[in-house]
Amino acid sequence: MLNILEPRSGPVGRYVLGPRLRQPSVRSGAWPIAVVRRLWTLPTDVLGHLICLGVCRCRPRRAGGSAAEGYLYVMAADGFLAWIGAVTLGHCVLCRKDFLEGELGRTLLAHELAHTRQHDVLGPLYLPLHALAQLVSVLLSLVLPGRVPSILHAYNPLEQTFICLGATAVQPLAEGNLLSQGEREALLASFGV
């Protein structure tokens, strides 16, 4: 099983959470588990679909693989939310079209789909906990000595540690720096990207 924790280095290394990178287990498809999971995640999924439909005004496409699944809503790159690259709301992934291009786009989509695994566990607690963790991360990025303000996910455990593909592992993984080509393809294939 692949399980890598990127070493913390540089002037901010002792403050930034290390990005996690590990091969996720196969998501259970057994009907009793699937039914409980659907009911547990229903409130957040309904909210996610309503927000994404309101922004995109288009039907989603299913995305995912054996490790995670979700609904991909693609918005225009020049819309009023163009500053958002991608955001996961339950099992709904809202992203800009240009955000999905190339190896980096594949890897970013895998990261967003990894959030759907968090949602499977946290259910209706996912969005409030993620929002709180992100707020703390942004505040820490502004006040810690040696901070990295451009990495606003650096202190959010739901973006770095409690996820199988941490936010700051996305770029090095896409560039082929963390895994061999075969390991990277196996990881991305488990997310169906």
N, C-alpha and C positions, 0 to 999 in steps of 0.2 A: 504494500500500500504506500502510495506517495504521501509524504507528510513533510513539508518544508516550512521552516520559519525563517524568513529573510533576516539576516543579521542586521542589527541596528548599527549604523555607522554615521560618521559626520558629526557636526557640532550640535545637532538636535537629536542625535540617536538615543540619548537616555530619556528623552521626553516622548518621542513618537512611538506609538504602538507598532510593533513589527507586523507586516502583512502576513497573513496566513495563506498557505497554498497547500491544499490536500485534495486527493481524489475523493469525491463524495460517494457515499453508498447509493445503491439503486433505490429509488423511491418506491415504497410498497404500493402495489396495485390491488392487494387483497380487498374485496368488496367491503368488509366491515370497517377496515381502516380508512378506506377511501370515503365512505359515507360519513364517518366521524370527522375526518379531515375537512370535507366539504361543509359540514354544518359549523365546525369550529372557525373556519375562515370566511364563512358567508358574509358577515357584516362588513368586513374590510374589502372583500371582493366586490360587493355591491357598490360601495363608496368609490372604489377604484375605477370600476366600469363607468359609473356616472361622470366622474371627473374627466376621464379619458375621452369618453364620447362627447362631452361638452367642449373639450379642447380640439379634438381632431375631426369630429363629425364624420367619422368613417368607421367601418367595421374592423375589428381586430383580426389578426391572423394568429393562429396557434403557433407557439414556439416552444422548444424544449426537447429533452431527450429522456434517458432513463433516470437521470438524477433530479431533474426539475422540469416543471412545465409552467407556462404562463400564456398570456395574451399580449401580443405586441401591437401597440398603437403607434403609428408613425405620424409625426406632425411636420409641418413645413419648417424649413430651416430659417425662414424669415418671419415667422409668426410672432405674436406678442410674448410668447414664452421661449423665444429663441435662445435666451441665456441658459436655459436648462438643456443639458446634454441628454440625460436620461434620469428617470426616477421610477422606482417600483412602488406601486400602491397595491399591496396584497399580491395577487397573481397577475396584475396588470402592469406592463412595462410601457411607459410613455417615453418616447425618444425622438430626437431629430433624425431625419433620413440620412443626413451626412455623417451622423454619429456611428452608423453601422458599417462604414466602408473599410475594406482592407482587413489585415490581421488584427489591428488594434480594435476595429469595430466588432469583429468576432469575439475577441477577448472581453471587451466591455459588455457585450450582450450576455456572455457567460456569467460575468460578475452580477449583472442585474438579475439574471435567472437564479443565481445563488441566493439572492434575497428572498425568492419565493420559498426556498427551503426554510429560511428563518420564519417566514409567515406561517408555514405549516405547523411549526412548533408554538409560536407566540399568538397566533390567531388574532383576535381583536386587540390584543396588547401591542401588536407589531408597530403600527403607525405612531401611537403615543410614545412608546419607548424609543423608537428610532428618532422621532422629532426631538425628544429630550436629550438623547445622546448626541445628536448633531448640534444642538444648541450649545451644549457643554464643549464639544469639540471646537466649534467656531470661537467661543469665548477663550478657551485655552490657547488657540492659535494666535490670538491677539495679545495675550498677556505673558505667556511663558518666555523666559529668556532664550534667545537662539531660535525663536519660533519660525515656522514656515507658513506664512499666511496663505500662500497659494494652495496648500494642501489642507483644505478644510475638513477632510475626512480623517486626518492623521490621528486624532484622539478619540474617534468614535469606535468603540469595540464592535458594534454591529457592522461596521464597514471594514474593519481590519482583522479582528481576532475571532469573533464568533461567527465566522463565515468561511466557506471552503476556498474562496478566491477573493482575498483582501484587495481593497481599492488600490493601494500603492504597489501591489504585485502585478497589476494589469499591464502597465507599460513594459516592465522588464520581461514579462511572460510573452507579450506580443512580439518583442524584439528577439526572442529566442535565448534570453540570458539565464533563465531559471531552470529550464527543463530541456531535455533532448527533444528533437522534432517529434519523435514517436510518442513520448510521454505527453507533450503539449497537445498533440492531436487526439490522444485518448481522453485527456481531460476535457477538451472542447467538445468532443463527440458525445460525452456523457451529458452535456447540456444541449445537444442537438444543433450546435453551431459550427 
